[in-house]
Amino acid sequence: VRLGNEPSMADFAVAIIDRYQGLGIGSRLMGALIWSAVTNHISTLRSTVLADNAVMLHLTERLGGSVEPLSHGIVQVDIPLAGFPGTLPDRPVVQAYRRCLAELER
């Protein structure tokens, strides 16, 4: 969802039910989401997450993002997309992004 006061920024959310967590689905969804954001001129993805959501915080760190505390137990994550994927390691989220890009270029 594009933020009204910052049109180059979009709010995002990815949810995976418990029995499917840890299978790489979230990383692949994030790759597709990033591809969609980049192709729609979004420069930053933003989300509000629980401070104990270690998976999302780790993913944010791996993608070069930042984490800012908002209130007790809640943080805001920002993932910059300028130059994505750039020099990011070859992880599932980056692979998914590249697959989406390859499909677009066909």
Backbone as a printed PyTorch tensor [residue, N CA C, xyz], in Angstrom:
tensor([[[  0.8590,  -1.1710,   0.0000],
         [  0.0000,   0.0000,   0.0000],
         [  0.9030,   1.2310,   0.0000]],

        [[  0.7580,   2.0450,  -1.0420],
         [  1.5640,   3.2600,  -1.1590],
         [  1.1280,   4.2490,  -0.0660]],

        [[  2.1090,   4.8630,   0.6220],
         [  1.7980,   5.8230,   1.6800],
         [  1.4240,   7.1620,   1.0570]],

        [[  0.2780,   7.7190,   1.4440],
         [ -0.2310,   8.9530,   0.8570],
         [  0.6910,  10.1380,   1.0040]],

        [[  1.3250,  10.2780,   2.1620],
         [  2.1990,  11.4250,   2.3940],
         [  3.6130,  11.2110,   1.8610]],

        [[  3.9410,   9.9860,   1.4800],
         [  5.2470,   9.6550,   0.9130],
         [  5.0260,   8.6550,  -0.2250]],

        [[  4.6740,   9.1300,  -1.4290],
         [  4.2800,   8.2300,  -2.5090],
         [  5.3710,   7.2840,  -3.0090]],

        [[  6.6270,   7.5240,  -2.6570],
         [  7.6760,   6.5980,  -3.0690],
         [  7.9200,   5.5180,  -2.0130]],

        [[  7.0800,   5.5020,  -0.9780],
         [  7.1960,   4.5300,   0.1050],
         [  5.9000,   3.7310,   0.1820]],

        [[  6.0250,   2.4400,   0.4880],
         [  4.8350,   1.6020,   0.6050],
         [  4.8960,   0.7560,   1.8650]],

        [[  3.7360,   0.5870,   2.4790],
         [  3.5880,  -0.2800,   3.6400],
         [  3.4160,  -1.7070,   3.1320]],

        [[  4.0120,  -2.6720,   3.8120],
         [  3.8810,  -4.0610,   3.3740],
         [  3.6710,  -4.9880,   4.5620]],

        [[  3.1570,  -6.1640,   4.2560],
         [  3.0060,  -7.2200,   5.2580],
         [  3.0680,  -8.5580,   4.5520]],

        [[  3.7000,  -9.5130,   5.1890],
         [  3.7440, -10.8880,   4.7200],
         [  3.4320, -11.7630,   5.9260]],

        [[  2.4760, -12.6550,   5.7720],
         [  2.1150, -13.5670,   6.8650],
         [  2.1070, -14.9970,   6.3440]],

        [[  2.7500, -15.8800,   7.0790],
         [  2.8130, -17.2930,   6.7340],
         [  2.2660, -18.0730,   7.9320]],

        [[  1.2800, -18.9340,   7.6930],
         [  0.7300, -19.6980,   8.8180],
         [  1.8120, -20.6120,   9.3900]],

        [[  1.6680, -20.9130,  10.6750],
         [  2.7130, -21.6040,  11.4240],
         [  3.2510, -22.8550,  10.7380]],

        [[  2.3910, -23.7130,  10.2440],
         [  2.8880, -24.9920,   9.7230],
         [  3.7090, -24.8460,   8.4380]],

        [[  3.6680, -23.6790,   7.7910],
         [  4.4450, -23.4520,   6.5850],
         [  5.6360, -22.5310,   6.8100]],

        [[  5.8710, -22.1090,   8.0540],
         [  7.0130, -21.2480,   8.3410],
         [  8.3030, -22.0520,   8.2670]],

        [[  9.3670, -21.3840,   7.8890],
         [ 10.6680, -22.0270,   7.8140],
         [ 10.9320, -22.7590,   6.5150]],

        [[ 10.0380, -22.6320,   5.5520],
         [ 10.1970, -23.3260,   4.2710],
         [ 10.6670, -22.4020,   3.1520]],

        [[ 10.9060, -21.1320,   3.4670],
         [ 11.3600, -20.1840,   2.4540],
         [ 10.2340, -19.4730,   1.7150]],

        [[  9.0020, -19.7210,   2.1120],
         [  7.8570, -19.0950,   1.4360],
         [  7.8880, -17.5840,   1.6360]],

        [[  8.1590, -17.1390,   2.8480],
         [  8.1990, -15.7100,   3.1360],
         [  9.2690, -14.9840,   2.3300]],

        [[ 10.4410, -15.6030,   2.1950],
         [ 11.5150, -14.9940,   1.4080],
         [ 11.1050, -14.8780,  -0.0570]],

        [[ 10.4630, -15.9010,  -0.5630],
         [ 10.0310, -15.8560,  -1.9580],
         [  8.9270, -14.8180,  -2.1670]],

        [[  8.0160, -14.7270,  -1.2210],
         [  6.9730, -13.6970,  -1.3100],
         [  7.5920, -12.3000,  -1.2350]],

        [[  8.5680, -12.1220,  -0.3580],
         [  9.2460, -10.8270,  -0.2670],
         [  9.9520, -10.4880,  -1.5720]],

        [[ 10.5560, -11.4760,  -2.2160],
         [ 11.2120, -11.2380,  -3.4980],
         [ 10.2290, -10.7380,  -4.5440]],

        [[  9.0620, -11.3760,  -4.5960],
         [  8.0240, -10.9440,  -5.5430],
         [  7.4820,  -9.5730,  -5.1630]],

        [[  7.3210,  -9.3290,  -3.8830],
         [  6.8320,  -8.0350,  -3.4090],
         [  7.8290,  -6.9290,  -3.7500]],

        [[  9.0970,  -7.1880,  -3.5520],
         [ 10.1300,  -6.2010,  -3.8800],
         [ 10.1400,  -5.9410,  -5.3800]],

        [[ 10.0400,  -6.9900,  -6.1760],
         [  9.9810,  -6.8130,  -7.6310],
         [  8.8180,  -5.8950,  -8.0040]],

        [[  7.6360,  -6.1530,  -7.4390],
         [  6.4600,  -5.3340,  -7.7310],
         [  6.6920,  -3.8850,  -7.2950]],

        [[  7.2750,  -3.7070,  -6.1230],
         [  7.5310,  -2.3540,  -5.6270],
         [  8.4990,  -1.6060,  -6.5370]],

        [[  9.5890,  -2.2590,  -6.9100],
         [ 10.5930,  -1.6110,  -7.7600],
         [  9.9890,  -1.2350,  -9.1120]],

        [[  9.2160,  -2.1380,  -9.7030],
         [  8.6290,  -1.8450, -11.0130],
         [  7.5530,  -0.7680, -10.9320]],

        [[  7.0710,  -0.4850,  -9.7260],
         [  6.0730,   0.5680,  -9.5300],
         [  6.6690,   1.8060,  -8.8600]],

        [[  7.9920,   1.9490,  -8.9640],
         [  8.7150,   3.1500,  -8.5150],
         [  8.5970,   3.4040,  -7.0110]],

        [[  8.5790,   2.3340,  -6.2440],
         [  8.6400,   2.4370,  -4.7830],
         [ 10.1080,   2.3540,  -4.3930]],

        [[ 10.5910,   3.3050,  -3.6010],
         [ 12.0090,   3.3070,  -3.2160],
         [ 12.2450,   2.7250,  -1.8230]],

        [[ 11.1910,   2.6100,  -1.0050],
         [ 11.3310,   2.0660,   0.3470],
         [ 10.0880,   1.2870,   0.7240]],

        [[ 10.2900,   0.1150,   1.3090],
         [  9.1850,  -0.6490,   1.8930],
         [  9.2290,  -0.4490,   3.4020]],

        [[  8.0750,  -0.2350,   3.9960],
         [  7.9840,   0.0230,   5.4340],
         [  6.9440,  -0.9170,   6.0450]],

        [[  7.2370,  -1.3820,   7.2530],
         [  6.2780,  -2.2140,   7.9750],
         [  6.4420,  -2.0030,   9.4740]],

        [[  5.3820,  -2.2510,  10.1820],
         [  5.3940,  -2.2320,  11.6420],
         [  5.3020,  -3.6820,  12.1040]],

        [[  6.2660,  -4.1080,  12.9130],
         [  6.3080,  -5.5080,  13.3430],
         [  6.5710,  -5.5890,  14.8430]],

        [[  6.2950,  -6.7530,  15.3820],
         [  6.6000,  -6.9880,  16.7900],
         [  8.1130,  -7.0390,  16.9670]],

        [[  8.5960,  -6.4570,  18.0370],
         [ 10.0360,  -6.3860,  18.2920],
         [ 10.6580,  -7.7630,  18.4770]],

        [[  9.8630,  -8.7640,  18.8130],
         [ 10.4100, -10.1130,  18.9850],
         [ 10.2670, -10.9790,  17.7320]],

        [[  9.9090, -10.3770,  16.6000],
         [  9.7980, -11.1030,  15.3360],
         [ 11.1990, -11.2220,  14.7290]],

        [[ 11.9660, -12.1600,  15.2790],
         [ 13.3700, -12.3170,  14.8980],
         [ 13.5480, -12.6040,  13.4140]],

        [[ 12.6380, -13.3400,  12.8150],
         [ 12.7620, -13.6760,  11.3960],
         [ 12.6880, -12.4160,  10.5430]],

        [[ 11.7070, -11.5640,  10.8080],
         [ 11.5410, -10.3480,  10.0190],
         [ 12.6890,  -9.3720,  10.2730]],

        [[ 13.1330,  -9.2780,  11.5020],
         [ 14.2470,  -8.3830,  11.8150],
         [ 15.5300,  -8.8550,  11.1340]],

        [[ 15.7420, -10.1680,  11.0990],
         [ 16.9210, -10.7250,  10.4220],
         [ 16.8380, -10.4740,   8.9170]],

        [[ 15.6600, -10.6810,   8.3370],
         [ 15.4770, -10.4290,   6.9090],
         [ 15.7220,  -8.9560,   6.5900]],

        [[ 15.2000,  -8.0710,   7.4250],
         [ 15.4140,  -6.6320,   7.2370],
         [ 16.9030,  -6.3210,   7.2350]],

        [[ 17.6380,  -6.8940,   8.1690],
         [ 19.0830,  -6.6790,   8.2520],
         [ 19.7770,  -7.2020,   7.0030]],

        [[ 19.4120,  -8.4060,   6.5490],
         [ 20.0390,  -8.9960,   5.3590],
         [ 19.7740,  -8.1710,   4.1110]],

        [[ 18.6400,  -7.4560,   4.0860],
         [ 18.2950,  -6.6380,   2.9270],
         [ 18.7840,  -5.1960,   3.0590]],

        [[ 19.5910,  -4.9220,   4.0840],
         [ 20.1560,  -3.5910,   4.2430],
         [ 19.1900,  -2.5750,   4.8300]],

        [[ 18.1570,  -3.0750,   5.4930],
         [ 17.1410,  -2.1960,   6.0650],
         [ 17.4900,  -1.6930,   7.4490]],

        [[ 16.5830,  -0.8790,   7.9760],
         [ 16.7790,  -0.3100,   9.3120],
         [ 15.5860,  -0.6410,  10.1960]],

        [[ 15.8330,  -0.6390,  11.4990],
         [ 14.8040,  -0.9320,  12.4960],
         [ 14.7740,   0.2220,  13.4760]],

        [[ 13.5720,   0.7510,  13.7140],
         [ 13.4140,   1.8700,  14.6440],
         [ 12.3260,   1.5240,  15.6640]],

        [[ 12.6440,   1.5820,  16.9610],
         [ 11.6140,   1.3200,  17.9730],
         [ 10.5100,   2.3710,  17.9030]],

        [[  9.2500,   1.9180,  18.0150],
         [  8.1160,   2.8410,  18.0370],
         [  7.5140,   2.9420,  19.4290]],

        [[  7.2160,   1.8050,  19.9990],
         [  6.6680,   1.7550,  21.3550],
         [  7.0340,   0.4020,  21.9320]],

        [[  6.6490,   0.1720,  23.1690],
         [  7.0160,  -1.0730,  23.8390],
         [  6.5800,  -2.2830,  22.9980]],

        [[  7.5810,  -3.0240,  22.5010],
         [  7.3000,  -4.2510,  21.7710],
         [  6.9860,  -4.0800,  20.2970]],

        [[  7.0290,  -2.8530,  19.7760],
         [  6.7060,  -2.5860,  18.3680],
         [  7.8690,  -1.8270,  17.7310]],

        [[  8.2640,  -2.2410,  16.5240],
         [  9.3130,  -1.5430,  15.7810],
         [  8.8300,  -1.2680,  14.3640]],

        [[  9.4640,  -0.2960,  13.7460],
         [  9.2010,   0.0220,  12.3340],
         [ 10.4210,  -0.4160,  11.5450]],

        [[ 10.2040,  -1.1670,  10.4690],
         [ 11.3080,  -1.5610,   9.6040],
         [ 11.1590,  -0.8600,   8.2620]],

        [[ 12.2670,  -0.3710,   7.7410],
         [ 12.3290,   0.2440,   6.4230],
         [ 13.3580,  -0.5260,   5.6050]],

        [[ 12.9640,  -0.9220,   4.3990],
         [ 13.8580,  -1.6340,   3.5000],
         [ 14.0460,  -0.7680,   2.2540]],

        [[ 15.2580,  -0.2320,   2.0530],
         [ 15.5070,   0.6020,   0.8750],
         [ 15.6210,  -0.2720,  -0.3740]],

        [[ 15.0600,   0.2180,  -1.4730],
         [ 15.0540,  -0.5660,  -2.7050],
         [ 15.9050,   0.0310,  -3.8140]],

        [[ 16.4780,   1.2000,  -3.5940],
         [ 17.3170,   1.8320,  -4.6180],
         [ 18.4720,   0.9020,  -4.9610]],

        [[ 18.6060,   0.5600,  -6.2330],
         [ 19.6870,  -0.2990,  -6.6720],
         [ 19.5150,  -1.7620,  -6.3380]],

        [[ 18.3350,  -2.1510,  -5.8700],
         [ 18.1100,  -3.5490,  -5.5060],
         [ 18.3030,  -4.4310,  -6.7310]],

        [[ 18.9540,  -5.5940,  -6.6560],
         [ 19.5370,  -6.2130,  -5.4770],
         [ 20.9810,  -5.8220,  -5.2220]],

        [[ 21.6100,  -5.0870,  -6.1470],
         [ 22.9640,  -4.6070,  -5.8970],
         [ 23.9220,  -5.7120,  -5.4990]],

        [[ 24.5520,  -5.5520,  -4.3620],
         [ 25.5630,  -6.5070,  -3.9060],
         [ 25.0430,  -7.4410,  -2.8250]],

        [[ 23.7140,  -7.5740,  -2.7230],
         [ 23.1590,  -8.4580,  -1.7030],
         [ 23.5590,  -9.9080,  -1.9810]],

        [[ 23.7310, -10.7120,  -0.9300],
         [ 24.0930, -12.1110,  -1.1310],
         [ 22.9800, -12.8640,  -1.8610]],

        [[ 23.3400, -13.9570,  -2.4930],
         [ 22.3910, -14.7450,  -3.2750],
         [ 21.4930, -15.5570,  -2.3380]],

        [[ 20.4850, -14.9010,  -1.7810],
         [ 19.5360, -15.5030,  -0.8380],
         [ 18.2110, -15.7570,  -1.5420]],

        [[ 17.3190, -16.5530,  -0.9490],
         [ 16.0290, -16.8260,  -1.5860],
         [ 15.2450, -15.5740,  -1.9800]],

        [[ 15.2620, -14.5300,  -1.1540],
         [ 14.5090, -13.3210,  -1.4920],
         [ 15.0960, -12.6500,  -2.7310]],

        [[ 16.4070, -12.6530,  -2.8640],
         [ 17.0580, -12.0590,  -4.0290],
         [ 16.8400, -12.9480,  -5.2550]],

        [[ 16.8960, -14.2510,  -5.0840],
         [ 16.6280, -15.1760,  -6.1900],
         [ 15.2040, -15.0000,  -6.7050]],

        [[ 14.2400, -14.8650,  -5.8010],
         [ 12.8470, -14.6620,  -6.2160],
         [ 12.7090, -13.3580,  -6.9800]],

        [[ 13.3600, -12.3180,  -6.5120],
         [ 13.3360, -11.0350,  -7.2140],
         [ 13.8790, -11.2110,  -8.6340]],

        [[ 15.0140, -11.8760,  -8.7520],
         [ 15.6300, -12.0520, -10.0730],
         [ 14.7500, -12.8890, -10.9970]],

        [[ 14.0560, -13.9120, -10.4500],
         [ 13.1440, -14.7090, -11.2850],
         [ 11.9960, -13.8540, -11.7930]],

        [[ 11.4470, -13.0110, -10.9380],
         [ 10.3700, -12.1140, -11.3580],
         [ 10.8600, -11.1550, -12.4440]],

        [[ 12.0570, -10.6210, -12.2590],
         [ 12.6280,  -9.7030, -13.2400],
         [ 12.8390, -10.4050, -14.5780]],

        [[ 13.3350, -11.6490, -14.5440],
         [ 13.5650, -12.4090, -15.7730],
         [ 12.2560, -12.6570, -16.5080]],

        [[ 11.1930, -12.9480, -15.7690],
         [  9.8740, -13.1520, -16.3860],
         [  9.4040, -11.8840, -17.0660]],

        [[  9.6190, -10.7540, -16.4380],
         [  9.2030,  -9.4710, -16.9900],
         [  9.9540,  -9.1680, -18.2850]],

        [[ 11.2340,  -9.5280, -18.3310],
         [ 12.0690,  -9.2170, -19.4890],
         [ 11.8210, -10.1270, -20.6870]],

        [[ 11.0480, -11.1720, -20.5070],
         [ 10.7460, -12.1010, -21.6260],
         [  9.8970, -11.4460, -22.6810]]])
